[in-house]
Amino acid sequence: MALRIETFDNLRGGNTLYKALTHPHAAAPGRALVAALAARPPTAIVDPLGAAEGFAEIFGVAAVEIADIYVQDIARLGRKVLGRCAMPVDRLTESGARSVLVAAFDAERLIEQLQPYLPAGAEILSLDAMRIPAERLTNRRTYLDPLNFATNFALFRDTGALHTRLVTANYWAGYGSTEAACWLTLFDGDGAVIAEWNEPARPGISELTIDSRLVRKKFKLGDFAGQLFIHVIGAAGHDVVKYALDTYSAGDTALSCTHDANAWPSERYAGLPAPAAGERVILWLQNSHAAPIPVGAIGLNQMGDARVITLDEPIGPFATRAVDVAELLPGIAWPRQIELHAGKHMVRPRYEIIEARRRRIAHVNVERSDLKPNPELPELGILLGKGYLLPAPILPRTEWQSLVLPTPMAVSQAELPIAAIVYNSEGNQVTRHAFGRLPRDHATALPLDDIAGALGDGYGHVELVYDFAQGGEGDGWLHALFRYRHRQSGHTAETSFGAHVFNTLLVYRDEPQSYGGRPPGLSTRLFLRLGPDEYDTVCHLIYPASLPWRAESVTEFILYDAVGAEIARTGIAIPCSGSRLLRYHALFDQATRQRAGRGAYAIIRDMTCRLFGYHGLLGRDGAFSLDHMFGF
């Protein structure tokens, strides 16, 4: 029961038409457009660019009496569109329609061209009837410019005791934007809009923070648990809205961070952990569309088990439901994993683990259905060394436990032939652990402490790599969940990510990835949000390399105040295949931090290599958070 609309293609990128059709502020005019067509039957639909089915999928056209479907492209003639064979547009006049829908934006020119073929007396409508206001557009000349739809959702809530803080940077200024702002819409759990406002960004690459406590106070709200829709006006160079999302409480009961929600809904997600003893796993399901999610459209299954248990209640437009996974899948336990059949109804969901009086939040990942095993991978090591690798911290073993759970993240993955390589902070390999050929339904969580004894009391990092020594197959979409527990307090954090090729001059497909321009990506620009005064900020920078690269990085840690003025910088050298565990309060003295003030942030810059970073906050009583950083 997945929505039949293209959201994202791994070759072409995101589908801007999808963003335009599903924009929350296009919902009411979209429904009004359907009502107008239903009021003047029959309706002829002109579908020049293939938008009709996407529009019908989101808004439904059951009440519209459709005469016929008409197209311009001869190659589309006779193909089925909304269950009807497409006809040549020059036969439109024969339709006898009383209303005509031109299923396109910026349709004025086409409507003018259609004048000789329009049925007499027909009302002419187009998707332009559901455009968002012109003042909310970055490029007013081309509606489907991706920069007009730099949007995303975030799980956003405030209970009085539990708060949310979203932090991002005006990185669009680095691409030439001179005036950016966030158009924000807050939905409650039932999908009702409870707040709408503009948050202007300061000039330059400055920080922008949205705190649930301030939103609650500004709009005089009670408790809420819903989603925040973010639309960036004035974007440049980058139509992806990235952010860090902190959940925190006054005490140590909650302190966790996760990152942007990946604005393109997927049919499936995976990497959802089953509850361990004493835990509840709550999956936050948030409808990203104006159409309700019907009963049976959302389901869960144990990884590797074909039986899917579906949700027996609908989820309204833009509404939020918190689902206890044990109620749908009783008896499943950590380290088992769960797949989510989401039907393209929602952007990447979050999950919350409640253990005794503590809670933490993380996210699932997109499970791809377009991938097949890549027969080139076993031979790739000749040219690319370790090839695809997934780096993650091993925190100081005296204070933290570190654990990894490999996660299948493609529908076709029947096995994971992988190994874990442990490096100390200076880039020396200390051990290698072969997992073998893990089956799709494996339940293997590896305590990294058990294999990293050579680190002593220090820290380092682990890299997951493909290991074809015993055969097997892979596709390059290697993912894992990393879990960290503070030994004294029991406070836990977790994060998940996928593998890439790092720091080689050779290019394979789109690797090593680059945020700007073509691969290879051989430089670093990472955003580090800094916590409020009551927290220290931790940053674990890893210098992974698929092949030996420069012996040391030339890394700068640059501190800015809230308006983007540089306050201080310090240089850091990281050995190739090594890492550095940094604390904000140790990098800069109190006087410097006071000059930076509240709302300060840092940029980690390196022109010599590509670093991978993790960030988090350190609170009182052992509370901490950890997630991977975002770059731009």
N, C-alpha and C positions, 0 to 999 in steps of 0.2 A: 504493500500500500504506500510505496514511496511516491513523493511528488514527482510528476513527470516534467521537470524543468531543470535545465542545465544551470548549475551554480558555479562550478569551477572545472576547468580543464587544465591538466598538468602541462600541456603544450602551449595553450593560448592564454592561460591565466583565468582570472575571474570574469564572470559574465555580468557586464554592467546592466544589461536589460533586466536580469534577475534583481539587482539592487534597486532599480527604478520601480519595478512592479511591486516589490515588497517593502518599500520604505513606509514606515509607520504613518507618516503624514500624507501618503498617497492612498491610504486605506479607505477613508470616507469618500473622497471623490471617485475612487475605483468602484465602490459599491453603487454610488450614484450613477455612474456611467452604465453599469449593468441594468439598473432600474430604468434609465432612459431608453435603452434599447428594448427592454421587455415591454415598455409602454407603447411602442410603435412597431408592431410586427407586420410582416416578417423583416428580418435583418440580413443584409448581405455583408459579408466580412471580406475586406480586401487585406491580404496578408503579405505585404511586399518582402518582409525580412524574417518571417517565421516567428513572430511574436504572439500570434493568436492563441496558440496552445498554452503558452506560459501564462498569459492573462487569464484564460479560462481555468487553469489549474489553481490559481490563487483566489480568484473571485467567483468562480462558478458561473456557468451560463445556462443552467438547466431551465431557467425561466425565460430565456431568450429563444424565440422561434427563428431558427437560422434558415435562410433561403438557400444560399450556397456560399462556397469559399472561392475567392478569386486571387490569382497570383500573377506576377509579372514574369518571373523566371520560367522559361520554357522547360527547363530541366525538372521543374516541380509539377508540371501538369500531370494530372492523373494520380498523384500521390495523395494519400489520405491526410486530411487536416481536420481535426475534430470529427472524425468518422465519416467525412465527405470527401469525394474526389475533387481535387483542386481544378478549377476551370480557368481559362485565359481571361485576364482582366478586361479585355475589350468586349466581352459578352455581358458585362455588368448591367448594361441597360435592359437586358432581357429578364433580369431577376424579378422584377415587379416589387422590389423591396420598398418599404416605407421608411426604413432607416438603413444607413450604411456606416459600418465601423471600419475606419482605416486603422488597422492594428499596428500603429507605428507612432513614435514620437517625432517631433520636428516634421509634421506631416503636411504643412501648409503647401509646399511646392507640389507634392504628389496630388493633393486634393485639387489644386488648380489644373493639373494635367488631366485629371479624371473628368473634368466638367463635361466634355462631349458624350461621356458614357454613363453619366449618373441617371438613375431612374427618375422620372418626373415627380417632383414634389417630395422627394426623399430628404430626410434630415441627415446631415453628414456630421459624424462625430469621429474623434480619434483619441488615441491614448494621451494626447496633449491635455485632455480634460482632467487628467490626474497628475499633472506636473506639480511639483512642490514650488513654493514661491520663488520668484526670480532672485530675490535678495539672498536666498540661501544657496545659490549656485556659484561655483567658482568660474565656470566657463558658460556664459549665458547664450553663446552662439550655437553650441553643440550640446544638447541635453544629455546624451549618453556618453559624454566624456567621463572616463573613470574618475577623474579628479572631482567631479560633481557628486560622487557617491563614495567619498572617503568616510566610511561608517563602520560601526561595530557595536556589539552589545557587551554588557558586563553584569554579572551577578552583583546586586547592590542591595544592602539591607542595613537596618539599624533597629535594635530592640531596646535601646536605652542602655543595655549592658554590653552589647555586641555591636561593633562598628565596622565600617568599610571605608577604605581610603584608596582611591584610584590616582595614580601618579603617571604622568607622561611628560614628554618634552615637545616643544614646538620645533621638531626636527625639520618641518617643512620650510622653516626659515633658511636652513642650510641649502635648500634647493631653489631659493629665490623668492619664496613667499614673503610679502611685505606686511600682510595683515591677515592673520589667521584667528579663527574663533571656533569654539565648540558650541554647537546647538544641541542642547541636552534635553532628553525626555525621560522621565522616570515613571515606570509602570509599577503598580502594586501587584500583589499575588494573583489578583483576578484579571489582570490585564488592563485595568483602568489607568488613565493618565492622572497622576497625582501632583506632578510638577513639570514645568517646562521653562527653560531659561537659557540665556546665552552666557558663555564664559569666555571672554576675550583672552587671547594669548598675548603675552608681552612680546615686544620685538626681540629678534634674535632667537637663538636656541635656548629658550628659557623653560623653566619647569611650570607645569600646570597640575594642580592638585584639586581633586573633588572629594571632600570628606563628608560621609553620611551624617555626622553630627551637625555640621554647618547647614547641610541641605535640610535636615529635619527642623532645625531652628528657623531657617529662613522662611520655609513654607508652612510652619506650624503643624507638622505632621506627627502622627502617632507612630507606633511600631510599623515597620514595613519590611517585606522580603520579596523583592521583585527584580526587575532588570532595568538597567540604565542604557538608553540608546544614545550613542555618540555620533554626531555628524560634524565633521570638520569642514568649515567654510574657509576658502582661501588656501587650500592645500596646493602643494607644488612638488613635483618629482616623485611622489610616493602616495598611492591611494590606500595604503594599509594603515589602519589606526592601531598602534601598539601601545601597551601600557603595562604597568605593574599594579597588581591589586592586592592590598593588604587587608586581612581581617584581624581585628585586635579587640581586646577587652581591657578593662581597667586593671584587672589582676593578671594572673598568668594562665587563665583558663583557655584563652585563644590568642594565638599569634601565628599567623601563617601568611604566605604570599603565593600568588600564582600570576600568570601573565595573560596577554590578550586572548580573546576567545576564538580567534580564527573565523573571520566574518563570513565564510562560505559554508553553509550547511552541507553535511555529508549524509549518505545513506546509512553508513555504519560508523561506530566508534568502538575502540577497544582500549585495553589497559586499565580497566576498572578493577581494582582489587577486591576480592571477597573479604568479609570481615574476619579478623583474627579473634581469638578468645577474648571476651570482654569488650568487643568493639561493635558499634553500629555503623554501617556504611549507608549514607543518605545520598541519593542521586538527585541533583537539582535539574529538573526538566523544564526548560523555558521555551515556549513557543515563539518563534521569531517572525511569525506571519499573521496577517489579518484574518486568515481562515482558521477555524478550529481544527485541532488534531483529533480525528475520529477514534472511537474505541477500536482497539486492536492494531492501531498503526505504530505503536511503540512497544518494543519487546526486549527481553533480556534472555541470554542463554549462557551457560557455562562454556568457556572457550573450548572448542573441539566437540561440543555436543550440539547436534542439529536441532534439538527440541527448543523452541522459542516460546517463552511465557509472556503473553502480552498484557498490557495495562488495560484494565476493564472500565476505565472512565475516560471521557474526552478531556482535552485541555483547551481552554478557550483562547481566542486571539490574544497574543502577547502575554498570556498568563503563565504562572509559575506553579509547579507541583514538586514537592519534596517527597521522594519515594524511598522507603526503606527496602534495600535490595533483598533482605532476608525474607520479606513478605512475599516476594515473587519467586525467589529461589531459596527456599528453606533448606538448611543443611549444608550449603556450600560454605567453605571456609578457606582462609588464607593458608597457603599461597596460591590457591586457585584464582583464575581470572574470569572476567565477565565481558561478553560482547553486548553492545547496545545497538539495536536496530532502530534507528532514529528517523528513517524515511525522508531525509532532507527537510525535516520540520524545524530544526533548531541548529544554531551555531554551537561550537564545541562546548558541551556541558561541563559543569563542575561536579565534584563529589566532595562530601564532607564526612570525615571519620570522627565519631564521638567515642571517646575512651575515658571512662570514669568522669571526671569533671573537666577534661580537656577536649578540645576539638581542633581539627586542622582541615584545610581545604586544598585540593589540587584539581587537576583536570584530566579528562580522558583525551585520546588522540584520534585523528582521522584514520579509519581503516580503509585502505584503498582497494577498490574492486577492479581497477584497470591494469594492475601489475601481473606479470607472469614471471616465473623463474628465468633468470638471465644466465644463459650458458657460458657467457664470457667471463663471469666473475672468478671462477677457479683459476683462470690463467692471468687475471689482471695483476696479480702480485708481481709478475715479471717487470711490469712497467711502473706500477703505482705502489709498490711495497705493501704496506698494510691496507691500502685502498680505503674502503669505507670504514670509519671508526667512530665510536661513540664515547666521548670522554665525560667523566664525572668525578667529583671529589671523593677522597677518603679522608675524613676529618680526623683530627688528633685522637688516637685510639684510647688514650686515658680518659677522655671526656665524652666521646661519642662512639656509638656503634654505627657502622655503615653496611648497607645491604643492597644487593641488586637482584631484580626479578626481570629476566628477559620477557618481552611481550610481543607475541605475533601481532602484526599490524597491517596485514594484507589478506584478503579473502583467500588467495591462492596459496598462502604459506602453509605447507604441511609439516615443515620442520625448520629448526634454527640451528645450523651447524656453526657454532661460535666458540670463542675463547675469550678469557679475561686476562689482560696484561696489566700488571701493577707496576707503577713507576714511583720512585721517591721524588721529593720536591726538586732535586737537582737533575732529574731527567734520566736516572739510571733505572733500568728494568730490574726489579727485585724478584718477580715470580710471574709465572704464566699458568693459568688454570684452564684446562680444556673441558668445556661442558659436554662435548660430544655432539650428537645430532639430536637436539631436544625436539620431541614431538610437539605438535600444535597444542595438545592438551596437557602439556607438562605442568608440574607444580614444584619447580625448582627455584628456590630463592637462596642465593649464595651469600652467607655472611662474609663480607670482605675482610673483617677482622681475622677470620680463620686462615686466610691465605696471605695476609699482609703483615705477618709477624716481623719481617725484616725491616719494616718501617720503625720499629721500636715505639717510642712515645711520640714520634713525629707524624707528619701528614704526607699525603701524596695524592695520586689520582689513579683511576682505573680506566682502561680503554677496552671496550668490547669490539671485537673484530671477527670477521668470518674465519672459520677454520675448516678447510675441506680435507684435512688429513685422512678422515674416515669416509670421504665422499660427501654426498648431499648437494643441496642446491640453495641458492639465495637470489634475492632480487634487488639488493641495495637499500631496502626499506627496513633497516634494522633498528628496533626500538627497545627501550627498557625503562623500568621504573626503579628509582633509587630512593631508598628509605633511610633516614638518619634518626637515631634516638639518643637523647642526652642521658647518660648513664645514671646520674644522680637524681634528676627530677622525673625522668621518664617522658619528658616532652618530646614529641616526634614531628618530623617534617618529611615531605616527600616531593619528588619532582620526576618528570619523565620527558624524554626527548628522543630524537632519531639520529642516525649516523650520517656523516658526510665525509668527503675526501678533504683533507686539510694540507695546506702548505706544500703543494707541488706546482711546478711550472707546467707540467703536462695537464691537459684537459681531457676529461672523460664525460661525455654528455654535458650536463650543466654543472659539473663539479670541477674544481672547488668553487662553491657558490660565491657570488658577489652581490652585495646589496645594490651597487650602482654599476651599470655596464655589464660587459660579458665576463664569464669566468676566464682566468682563475681569480678567485678572491684571495688576495695576499696582503690585506691590510685590515685594520681593526678600528671600529668606532662603536663602543658600547656605552649604553646609558645606565648610570647607577643612581637610583633614587636613594636619598639619605634619610634615615628615620628622624622623628622628632627627638627633642633633647633627652627624653627618658630612655632612649634606645641607642645602642651602638650599632653600626652597620658593618657587616662582614662581606667580603668579596673574595671569592676563590677564583683566580685566573689560571687557566691551563693553556699551555703552549703545545697543542697536539700536532703531530706531523706524520703524514702517511709515508713520506720518505724523509731522510735527513735534510733539514733546511738550515737556516742560519743558526750558528751556535748559540746565540742569545738574542732575545728580543730587545727592542729599544722602545720601551713602553712608557707612556706618560699618563699619570693620574692627575687630571686637571679639575680643580675645584671652582665652582661658579656659585654666585649668589642667586637669589630668586629671579632677578631681572636679567640674568645671563652675563653679568660682568665677571671676568676672571679674577679670582681671589688669590689662588696659589696653585703651584703644580710641583710634582715631584716625579723623578725618574725611577723606573723599576727595570731590572734586567731579569728575565726568566729564561733558564736554560731550555734548549729544544727538548721536548718531551718531559719538561718539568712543570712546576706550578708554584704559585705564591698565594698564601692565605693572608689576607690583609684586613686590618680593622681601621675604620675611619679615625677613631680616637687616637690610634697609635701613629697614623700617617701625618696628622696635622695636630698641632698643639691647641690648647683651649682658646688662646687669643685668636688664632687663625679661624677656628671654628666659629667663634663669636662674630668675627668680621663677616663671615659667610652668612650667618644668621639663619633664621627659619626659612624653609623653602629652598635651601641650598641643594645642589646636586653635583654629580661628577660625570665627566666623560673620560673614558679610557681609550686612548688613541695610540695606534702603532702603525707606522707605514712600512714596516719590515716583514710582518707576518700576520697570520690570522689567529687570534686568540679566541678561546671559548670561556665564557665566564658564568659564575653562579653568584647570586647575591642573597642577602637575608638580613634580618634584624636580630639583635641579641637583647633580650629583656631581662627582667628580674626572675629570680628563682629558677633559672635554667630554661626559661621560655626562649624559643628561637624560631626563625623561619628560614627557608632556603628554597630557591627556585633558580632556573637559568635566566640569564639576562637577555635583553633584546638589543639588537644593533640596528643601525640605519645608515 
